[in-house]
Amino acid sequence: DSFSHLFSNCAKIIEKGFLCMKEHYVIGIGAANVDINGKSINPLIMRDSNPGYMNISVGGVTRNVLENISRIGYPVKIITAIGSDAYGKFIYDYSTKAGIDFSHALTVKQCPSSSYLAILNSNGDMHLALSDMHIIHHLTVDYLKSKSEIIENADVIVFDPCLSQSEELIPYICKNYGNRLPLFCDPVSCGYALKIKPYLQYIHTIKPNELELEVLSDHSCKTIDDKIAACKILIDKGIKRVFVSLGKDGCLYYDYTGQCLTRNFKEVQMVNATGAGDAFMAAVVYSYVNGFDIDMTLDFALAGGIIAISNKNTINPEMSLDRIKEIIRKERG
């Protein structure tokens, strides 16, 4: 009858409406590690045993960025590889509880999960680090292709050059998605910066430190003018936005419109510098997906970094939107 026909049409319209609702999330493609951090009590003495404090936590640049984004308050998913060992279970259990959707991760049997060992000096700065990320070799282009739908529907892709452990992944991600979705990347180190250097034209937002900026631009970065000139070089190569970490001096920002800003917050007591860059990048991503202007973005990013260095863990469990806002309010007086 007419009532049944009307009901059926309404049901179809409602169903179609639900199907058209886009799920918003950030996807990360990269490493998920166990981090082992050792901080010396006294100035480090090389080739000797140094008394200090040890801490084990879950890490990996991409995973860290995603956890911070999740704690600030935005949905995240990860594509990574973990082992079927105790470290792998630790990574999975902790990350899932922290709000990261791990359902698209690859579990590799009979291969150790990624691990990262950092030695910090008595001031909390990294002195030396080692990483074992051989498991990334098992993350293949074919596996990424099997996850194409989940990647294509993301708001942002976060990736890190640790993927260069497999030579095919970074070119595939950049060339296949760089012109369709915003790619955000932290170079991680000077060595890894060389791995992404050929693909800068595909990257939307990059966050190098001063040394990595020099490697990416082939330009001296001794003075602030040098750094600005180096940023211009990256913009000319196709990058839309550059956030340069300046350590205790804050950050330098430069974008494709020619806008150039420097920003710094009051110095705070540093407990562990390891996760500062990951928290900074997370706040930049969160700001982007929420449409913040650059002034608010810089405030969020610096506040995120301050929260990170105030805790012994790579990720500060107190990371949250309210905590970021609190720090910004204090900074503004």
KEZA-593567 format. One record per atom (N, C-alpha, C): x, y, z negated. Coordinates in steps of 0.001 Angstrom, whole numbers, padded with zeros to 6 digits, always signed. Layout:
residues N
XYZ
...
end
This chain:
residues 333
+000835-001189+000000
+000000+000000+000000
+000880+001254+000000
+000216+002427+000070
+000965+003676+000167
+001812+003934-001074
+001288+003528-002264
+002040+003746-003500
+003329+002910-003507
+003214+001663-003081
+004388+000779-003032
+005418+001300-002047
+004918+001803-000907
+005816+002350+000105
+006561+003582-000441
+005806+004448-001143
+006411+005646-001729
+007445+005279-002783
+007113+004291-003641
+008024+003838-004690
+009309+003274-004094
+009148+002500-003004
+010298+001890-002340
+011228+002961-001763
+010627+003989-001145
+011435+005077-000579
+012170+005857-001657
+011469+006109-002792
+012107+006821-003906
+013282+006026-004451
+013107+004713-004578
+014172+003845-005092
+015390+003898-004184
+015142+003908-002859
+016249+003966-001896
+016990+005299-001991
+016228+006391-002165
+016842+007723-002273
+017704+007805-003526
+017157+007283-004651
+017917+007295-005910
+019178+006457-005779
+019056+005265-005177
+020211+004378-004989
+021272+005044-004125
+020833+005693-003056
+021764+006375-002155
+022467+007509-002878
+021731+008205-003727
+022314+009299-004491
+023406+008815-005418
+023148+007681-006102
+024153+007123-006999
+025383+006673-006231
+025150+006090-005041
+026272+005609-004242
+027139+006763-003744
+026511+007926-003540
+027244+009078-003017
+028012+009841-004091
+027722+009517-005365
+028424+010208-006451
+029882+009785-006469
+030780+010726-006282
+032210+010416-006240
+032765+010233-007644
+033540+009183-007829
+034240+008971-009092
+035526+009797-009059
+035706+010654-010037
+036894+011502-010080
+037969+010863-010958
+039178+010773-010425
+040295+010216-011187
+041614+010560-010491
+042673+010464-011265
+044035+010587-010738
+044616+009190-010655
+045285+008880-009553
+045937+007578-009457
+047442+007760-009456
+048116+006882-010176
+049576+006899-010219
+050132+005645-009589
+051166+005800-008791
+051854+004662-008183
+053310+004754-008609
+053750+003828-009467
+055119+003929-009952
+055403+003000-011109
+056375+003385-011881
+056905+002503-012914
+056102+002527-014204
+056089+001382-014883
+055568+001259-016247
+056597+000451-017023
+057223+001066-018002
+058363+000455-018697
+058111+000303-020183
+059039-000399-020804
+059235-000301-022245
+060452+000595-022451
+060278+001658-023251
+061359+002603-023537
+061999+002269-024880
+063315+002181-024878
+064073+001988-026117
+064943+003231-026293
+064619+004045-027294
+065346+005289-027536
+066175+005187-028809
+067422+005576-028706
+068287+005635-029878
+068812+007047-030059
+068607+007635-031252
+069067+008993-031528
+070160+008958-032586
+071297+009547-032264
+072420+009578-033193
+072169+010582-034315
+072591+010223-035533
+072460+011144-036663
+073521+012242-036582
+074706+011847-036177
+075841+012778-036090
+076235+012962-034620
+077128+013921-034322
+077627+014037-032949
+078149+012690-032451
+077802+012331-031211
+078157+011025-030671
+079660+010843-030541
+080118+009663-030902
+081517+009280-030706
+081514+008170-029664
+082137+008429-028524
+082119+007460-027443
+082936+006217-027792
+082522+005080-027259
+083183+003793-027448
+083241+003395-028921
+082206+003773-029657
+082145+003440-031071
+080678+003245-031463
+080467+002595-032602
+079117+002427-033117
+078701+003693-033854
+077535+004232-033457
+077053+005471-034053
+075787+005207-034873
+075758+005603-036139
+074528+005429-036921
+073422+006324-036371
+072217+005807-036374
+071118+006598-035832
+069778+005946-036075
+068785+006376-035323
+067436+005857-035437
+067003+005263-034096
+066329+004095-034137
+065876+003432-032930
+064350+003453-032875
+063837+003571-031671
+062385+003584-031493
+062027+002903-030177
+060993+002064-030204
+060524+001376-028995
+059104+001835-028685
+058881+002232-027439
+057554+002677-027026
+057337+002311-025565
+056130+002513-025088
+055806+002245-023683
+056119+003494-022865
+056742+003309-021686
+057144+004447-020874
+056998+004189-019388
+057884+004809-018612
+057789+004813-017155
+057215+006148-016727
+057896+006863-015842
+057523+008234-015513
+056052+008352-015103
+055639+007588-014109
+054253+007674-013644
+053281+007278-014742
+053582+006190-015437
+052697+005747-016527
+052613+006810-017614
+053749+007433-017944
+053755+008477-018964
+052891+009664-018564
+053027+010079-017323
+052221+011199-016833
+050737+010856-016953
+050373+009642-016549
+048972+009228-016598
+048447+009167-018029
+049258+008654-018951
+048791+008589-020337
+048531+009988-020883
+049432+010910-020582
+049233+012286-021038
+047958+012897-020440
+047735+012646-019141
+046517+013152-018489
+045283+012562-019171
+045323+011267-019451
+044207+010601-020112
+043950+011205-021486
+045012+011447-022234
+044859+012012-023579
+044334+013449-023522
+044695+014187-022471
+044162+015543-022319
+042685+015491-021944
+042300+014443-021175
+040883+014265-020912
+040470+014150-019465
+041200+013342-018659
+040794+013123-017275
+041057+011657-016926
+040150+010988-016205
+040302+009561-015901
+041535+009282-015031
+042215+008182-015323
+043429+007816-014579
+043448+006321-014299
+044088+005966-013174
+044304+004571-012798
+045763+004430-012366
+046312+003236-012506
+047714+003025-012130
+047855+001809-011227
+048787+001933-010271
+049241+000801-009472
+050719+000627-009789
+051051-000479-010404
+052415-000737-010831
+052633-002238-010875
+053804-002654-011341
+054099-004077-011505
+054638-004313-012912
+054102-005308-013581
+054591-005697-014899
+054820-007198-014916
+055667-007654-015823
+055934-009073-015947
+054904-009750-016823
+054967-011078-016853
+054077-011852-017727
+054750-012121-019067
+055760-011299-019406
+056527-011452-020637
+055927-010607-021762
+056598-010609-022902
+056113-009850-024066
+056088-008349-023778
+057094-007861-023049
+057108-006446-022687
+055897-006094-021818
+055575-006981-020880
+054439-006743-020007
+053137-006661-020784
+052970-007551-021749
+051759-007529-022586
+051714-006251-023416
+052868-005836-023926
+052965-004609-024716
+052560-003404-023866
+053088-003351-022637
+052764-002249-021721
+051268-002226-021420
+050721-003397-021077
+049303-003479-020702
+048387-003104-021865
+048619-003716-023019
+047738-003497-024173
+047771-002034-024617
+048962-001500-024744
+049080-000118-025215
+048465+000857-024213
+048783+000667-022928
+048312+001589-021894
+046800+001570-021773
+046216+000388-021858
+044765+000264-021768
+044093+000980-022928
+044637+000807-024115
+044082+001493-025291
+044221+003007-025159
+045258+003455-024426
+045487+004896-024247
+044615+005482-023140
+043817+004634-022485
+042869+005135-021496
+043270+004964-020043
+044365+004253-019774
+044788+004032-018397
+044104+002784-017843
+043465+002923-016687
+042857+001782-016010
+043986+000964-015372
+044253-000210-015943
+045356-001066-015503
+044868-002214-014615
+043615-002154-014181
+043032-003277-013447
+043624-003450-012049
+044364-002461-011560
+044955-002549-010219
+046466-002821-010259
+046982-003120-011447
+048400-003425-011589
+048689-004862-011165
+049896-005087-010657
+050341-006414-010241
+051108-007075-011383
+050730-008288-011740
+051462-009055-012752
+052344-010075-012049
+053640-010014-012335
+054617-010885-011675
+055150-011898-012686
+054968-013174-012398
+055465-014218-013290
+056972-014417-013085
+057629-014810-014150
+059062-015132-014131
+059919-013958-013651
+059503-012751-014015
+060305-011562-013732
+060162-010619-014918
+061275-010137-015481
+061160-009259-016647
+060511-007930-016299
+059698-007422-017207
+059095-006110-017028
+060164-005033-017049
+059830-003876-016496
+060781-002764-016464
+061108-002299-017879
+062359-001905-018073
+062777-001359-019368
+063729-000200-019153
+063740+000689-020130
+064539+001924-020047
+065192+002158-021401
+066496+002335-021399
+067263+002549-022623
+067893+003930-022596
+067576+004765-023588
+068120+006132-023646
+068879+006337-024941
+070057+006943-024832
+070850+007334-025995
+070754+008845-026134
+070207+009308-027253
+070040+010734-027504
+071105+011216-028480
+071593+012434-028261
+072557+012988-029208
+071836+013484-030461
+072570+014046-031405
+071989+014453-032686
+070996+015595-032536
+071007+016286-031392
+070043+017363-031139
+068777+016869-030448
+068758+015588-030076
+067588+015020-029413
+067662+015060-027898
+068766+015576-027339
+068935+015604-025891
+069496+014271-025400
+069085+013860-024205
+069569+012609-023652
+071048+012715-023291
+071821+011761-023759
+073253+011710-023454
+073539+010705-022345
+072825+009586-022384
+073029+008526-021394
+071783+007658-021353
+071499+007108-020192
+070338+006218-020070
+070619+005114-019058
+069981+003971-019262
+070033+002843-018328
+068606+002389-018047
+068369+001936-016826
+067034+001437-016502
+067135+000138-015712
+066195-000771-015971
+066080-002025-015218
+064678-002062-014631
+064566-001739-013345
+063256-001666-012697
+063183-002577-011474
+063891-003702-011539
+063929-004613-010403
+062559-005182-010055
+061642-005188-011001
+060311-005746-010751
+059559-004953-009683
+059953-003693-009466
+059293-002862-008457
+059435-003472-007062
+060470-004312-006851
+060643-004984-005555
+059408-005821-005192
+058668-006241-006207
+057485-007074-005958
+056269-006250-005566
+056366-004922-005724
+055283-004034-005312
+055510-003691-003844
+054683-004216-002961
+054917-004122-001521
+053889-003216-000837
+054186-002867+000413
+053241-002096+001216
+051940-002877+001394
+052049-004177+001591
+050843-004997+001737
+049967-004914+000485
+050610-004875-000684
+049832-004764-001916
+049142-003400-001977
+049859-002332-001581
+049246-001005-001561
+048093-000958-000559
+048267-001625+000571
+047185-001674+001566
+045946-002348+000989
+046149-003348+000144
+045011-004035-000471
+044285-003135-001470
+044948-002051-001866
+044361-001088-002802
+044051+000240-002110
+043944+000224-000789
+043786+001472-000032
+042535+002247-000423
+041449+001549-000686
+040195+002244-001022
+040338+003016-002329
+040940+002398-003322
+041090+003051-004623
+042065+004216-004534
+043069+004115-003660
+044031+005207-003473
+043373+006371-002737
+042673+006064-001657
+042083+007103-000809
+041016+007931-001522
+040369+007347-002516
+039293+008043-003216
+039767+008828-004437
+041067+008838-004682
+041602+009584-005825
+041605+011086-005543
+041621+011883-006604
+041727+013333-006462
+043169+013757-006210
+044096+013034-006833
+045530+013328-006723
+046282+012011-006805
+047405+011923-006087
+048324+010790-006233
+049583+011281-006933
+049928+010631-008031
+051194+010891-008720
+052119+009718-008430
+053340+010001-007984
+054295+008912-007768
+055685+009364-008201
+056555+008409-008426
+057926+008770-008804
+058925+008008-007950
+060133+008546-007799
+061120+007949-006896
+061673+006617-007359
+061288+006165-008565
+061698+004830-008994
+061190+003782-008014
+060174+004144-007239
+059653+003248-006210
+060687+002953-005135
+061750+003744-005086
+062787+003524-004077
+063536+002214-004314
+063273+001553-005458
+063795+000196-005656
+063335-000695-004503
+062171-000369-003945
+061681-001017-002726
+061695+000038-001624
+062533-000105-000627
+062794+000951+000351
+061577+001353+001183
+060548+000512+001230
+059417+000786+002114
+058297+001591+001453
+058275+001651+000112
+057115+002219-000575
+056984+003729-000432
+058061+004477-000696
+057975+005936-000639
+057628+006416+000767
+058288+005921+001825
+057876+006337+003179
+056413+006024+003464
+055940+004865+003012
+054550+004494+003272
+053584+005440+002569
+053823+005705+001282
+052933+006586+000521
+052919+007979+001128
+054105+008518+001424
+054201+009883+001947
+053559+010016+003321
+053900+009126+004232
+053423+009246+005609
+051945+008867+005741
+051486+007943+004889
+050117+007474+005013
+049118+008352+004263
+049581+008983+003171
+048646+009745+002347
+048990+011227+002197
+050217+011607+002547
+050658+012973+002315
+049856+014046+003017
+049265+013720+004150
+048467+014707+004891
+046989+014646+004539
+046624+013728+003638
+045210+013574+003279
+044932+013889+001819
+045901+013613+000955
+045731+013817-000477
+046935+014557-001042
+046738+015364-002104
+047884+016038-002720
+048780+015037-003449
+050056+015015-003074
+051038+014151-003727
+051834+014979-004732
+051897+014509-005977
+052664+015172-007034
+053833+014263-007395
+055034+014859-007502
+056230+014045-007735
+057214+014733-008666
+057764+013966-009593
+058889+014392-010415
+060118+013643-009895
+061169+014350-009459
+062343+013659-008897
+063040+012716-009877
+062904+012945-011189
+063419+012072-012250
+064916+012242-012497
+065716+012179-011443
+067170+012304-011588
+067768+012763-010265
+069036+013147-010303
+069708+013580-009070
+069805+012432-008065
+070075+011243-008576
+070174+010087-007694
+068853+009784-007013
+067785+009817-007775
+066461+009562-007208
+065996+010706-006314
+066444+011931-006623
+066064+013076-005784
+066508+012853-004339
+067665+012223-004169
+068157+011925-002825
+067202+010993-002077
+066515+010118-002823
+065610+009147-002210
+064361+009803-001626
+063912+010915-002252
+062695+011564-001750
+063005+012749-000833
+064267+013090-000736
+064670+014251+000068
+064164+014195+001513
+064167+013042+002173
+063684+013007+003569
+062172+013180+003716
+061442+013182+002601
+059975+013171+002685
+059321+014381+002023
+060098+015450+001848
+059588+016628+001153
+058385+017249+001860
+058318+017121+003169
+057225+017740+003926
+055854+017181+003556
+055839+015993+002936
+054574+015352+002587
+054134+015653+001151
+055017+016237+000355
+054750+016426-001076
+054086+017773-001330
+053018+017756-002088
+052284+018983-002418
+052963+019741-003560
+053220+019057-004665
+053779+019687-005862
+054950+018864-006368
+056061+019545-006652
+057245+018857-007143
+057775+019568-008381
+058367+018795-009311
+058843+019362-010572
+060291+018931-010838
+061242+019590-010191
+062638+019251-010442
+063207+020055-011615
+064306+019569-012195
+065088+020433-013075
+066123+021147-012208
+067008+021905-012839
+067951+022722-012068
+068884+021866-011208
+069384+020762-011765
+070307+019908-011016
+069604+019225-009846
+068386+018752-010083
+067619+018095-009025
+067238+019083-007923
+066941+020321-008318
+066623+021363-007342
+067814+021607-006418
+068992+021592-006994
+070207+021800-006198
+070400+020672-005188
+070144+019451-005620
+070268+018297-004727
+069241+018367-003600
+068004+018694-003934
+066929+018727-002939
+067102+019839-001915
+067682+020959-002354
+067778+022136-001479
+069140+022313-000818
+070156+021580-001325
+071531+021790-000868
+071954+023244-001072
+071523+023818-002190
+071798+025222-002480
+072231+025355-003935
+073217+026188-004187
+073673+026436-005552
+072530+026991-006397
+072460+026550-007660
+071372+026994-008548
+071930+027546-009869
+073013+028302-009776
+073643+028827-010981
+072863+029984-011592
+072338+030882-010761
+071615+032047-011253
+070123+031903-010935
+069315+032770-011531
+067883+032725-011257
+067594+033046-009793
+068375+033955-009221
+068211+034266-007793
+068556+033061-006926
+069584+032318-007348
+069938+031088-006632
+068774+030092-006664
+068163+029971-007831
+067066+029012-007993
+065862+029415-007139
+065565+030705-007104
+064457+031181-006272
+064730+030895-004803
+065966+031125-004383
+066341+030845-003000
+066213+029350-002694
+066577+028512-003667
+066460+027064-003488
+064990+026651-003377
+064137+027280-004183
+062696+027001-004103
+062148+027363-002725
+062596+028479-002199
+062157+028901-000865
+062521+027858+000177
+063682+027260+000013
+064121+026223+000949
+063155+025036+000908
+062740+024643-000294
+061802+023524-000422
+060449+023871+000184
+060010+025104-000016
+058747+025550+000571
+058837+025506+002097
+059974+025934+002630
+060171+025901+004087
+060141+024478+004630
+060474+023522+003777
+060453+022116+004193
+059039+021524+004145
+058084+022273+003571
+056698+021816+003582
+056044+021636+002237
+056808+021730+001147
+056223+021610-000188
+055357+022840-000476
+054222+022627-001141
+053308+023732-001435
+053679+024472-002719
+054108+023729-003752
+054393+024346-005048
+055607+023697-005697
+056442+024530-006315
+057634+024039-007007
+057605+024548-008450
+057669+023631-009391
+057798+023961-010809
+059191+023515-011242
+060065+024468-011568
+061436+024129-011951
+061560+024166-013468
+061908+023037-014055
+062120+022980-015499
+063450+023637-015848
+063399+024609-016760
+064597+025331-017179
+064971+025016-018623
+064509+023897-019144
+064830+023521-020518
+064259+024513-021520
+065100+024966-022448
+064654+025902-023485
+064260+027262-022908
+064613+027519-021648
+064255+028786-021000
+062916+028728-020275
+062168+027626-020448
+060835+027543-019871
+060821+026990-018463
+060198+027713-017537
+060101+027204-016175
+060027+028345-015159
+060359+027977-013931
+060261+028867-012776
+059232+028269-011833
+058342+029118-011323
+057316+028660-010388
+057439+029416-009074
+057302+028668-007963
+057321+029294-006639
+056373+028501-005745
+055581+029202-004920
+054665+028478-004041
+054700+028994-002603
+053904+028354-001757
+053926+028622-000316
+053412+030011+000038
+052746+030678-000904
+052288+032055-000646
+053360+033077-000967
+054469+032616-001537
+055537+033518-001940
+055433+033976-003379
+054416+033494-004097
+054254+033877-005500
+055372+033265-006330
+056004+034093-007154
+057142+033646-007972
+056929+034119-009408
+056989+033182-010358
+056777+033511-011764
+057770+032741-012633
+058149+033348-013747
+058879+032623-014785
+058047+032706-016062
+058123+031667-016866
+057326+031638-018086
+058074+030859-019155
+057951+031304-020395
+058582+030601-021503
+057742+030786-022753
+057757+029783-023627
+057114+029866-024932
+058195+029933-026004
+057812+030303-027204
+058765+030362-028310
+059399+028995-028528
+060686+028996-028841
+061404+027744-029045
+060911+027054-030309
+060779+025732-030241
+060339+024948-031395
+061384+023884-031709
+061281+023308-032901
+062205+022248-033303
+061995+021011-032428
+063052+020561-031782
+062947+019412-030877
+063279+018117-031606
+062381+017153-031513
+062602+015836-032100
+063120+014865-031040
+062511+014890-029853
+062890+013982-028765
+062510+014629-027438
+063498+014871-026587
+063248+015559-025314
+062800+014617-024206
+062794+013297-024459
+062596+012316-023401
+061302+012516-022616
+060192+012789-023296
+058905+012835-022612
+058424+014213-022218
+059269+015233-022367
+058836+016609-022113
+058408+016820-020662
+059209+016332-019731
+058901+016513-018316
+057622+015803-017891
+057380+014624-018471
+056170+013872-018147
+054922+014610-018634
+055008+015182-019839
+053875+015929-020388
+053639+017208-019591
+054724+017862-019189
+054620+019070-018368
+053892+018760-017063
+054325+017704-016378
+053703+017322-015115
+052243+016938-015310
+051947+016231-016396
+050564+015844-016671
+049665+017063-016796
+050147+018081-017495
+049359+019303-017661
+049199+020039-016336
+050207+019969-015463
+050113+020572-014133
+049031+019856-013315
+049022+018529-013366
+048013+017755-012634
+046623+018055-013178
+046488+018041-014508
+045196+018322-015136
+044692+019706-014717
+045594+020674-014689
+045221+022036-014294
+044747+022076-012846
+045415+021313-011986
+045061+021304-010564
+043669+020729-010332
+043387+019574-010935
+042095+018930-010691
+040948+019717-011321
+041272+020594-012269
+040255+021434-012893
+040217+022848-012322
+041022+023102-011275
+040968+024377-010578
+041500+025563-011349
+042462+025352-012265
+043036+026461-013031
+043895+027350-012142
+043957+028637-012463
+044880+029512-011756
+046293+029247-012262
+047280+029847-011631
+048669+029505-011955
+049070+029978-013351
+048521+031107-013815
+048856+031566-015163
+048397+030554-016211
+047175+030068-016075
+046674+029067-017004
+047442+027759-016853
+047792+027411-015620
+048552+026187-015368
+049895+026216-016087
+050608+027321-015988
+051914+027432-016644
+051782+027359-018158
+050753+028007-018701
+050518+027929-020143
+050245+026485-020570
+049407+025793-019812
+049087+024400-020129
+050331+023523-020048
+051122+023729-019006
+052308+022892-018797
+053338+023080-019911
+053596+024324-020274
+054565+024592-021338
+054068+024085-022687
+052781+024253-022943
+052207+023747-024191
+052299+022226-024248
+052047+021564-023110
+052170+020120-023056
+053584+019664-023367
+054571+020370-022810
+055966+020043-023082
+056326+020207-024547
+055793+021244-025181
+056068+021488-026604
+055501+020362-027460
+054286+019917-027124
+053683+018805-027863
+054560+017559-027736
+055084+017323-026547
+055889+016116-026291
+057166+016093-027120
+057878+017207-027181
+059184+017207-027863
+059054+017250-029375
+057822+017382-029868
+057601+017486-031310
+057383+016137-031974
+057568+015046-031220
+057307+013709-031745
+058419+012763-031329
+058693+011755-032150
+059769+010809-031845
+059442+009909-030658
+058145+009705-030386
+057742+008845-029273
+057815+009595-027942
+057972+008839-026860
+057982+009440-025528
+056671+010171-025263
+055554+009581-025707
+054246+010224-025621
+053793+010565-027027
+053499+011824-027255
+053000+012235-028561
+051532+011816-028680
+051182+010969-029662
+049782+010541-029805
+048834+011694-030125
+049385+012855-030486
+048555+014026-030772
+048250+014841-029508
+048733+014392-028359
+048443+015097-027116
+046934+015132-026885
+046394+016321-026672
+044959+016474-026435
+044689+017861-025877
+043515+018043-025328
+043117+019348-024807
+043060+020374-025930
+042515+019989-027082
+042419+020921-028210
+043794+021335-028707
+044734+020379-028744
+046097+020702-029219
+046786+021666-028258
+046604+021464-026957
+047179+022374-025970
+046620+023776-026145
+045306+023865-026293
+044664+025170-026468
+045148+025856-027745
+045366+025070-028788
+045850+025616-030067
+047232+026247-029905
+048125+025557-029190
+049474+026074-028978
+049439+027349-028139
+048585+027370-027120
+048466+028560-026278
+047951+029743-027098
+046972+029497-027963
+046447+030572-028812
+047524+031134-029726
+048335+030244-030309
+049415+030701-031187
+050453+031504-030425
+050744+031069-029214
+051745+031757-028390
+051267+033159-028014
+050002+033272-027727
+049454+034572-027327
+049212+035491-028518
+049291+034914-029735
+049111+035727-030939
+047678+036063-031215
end
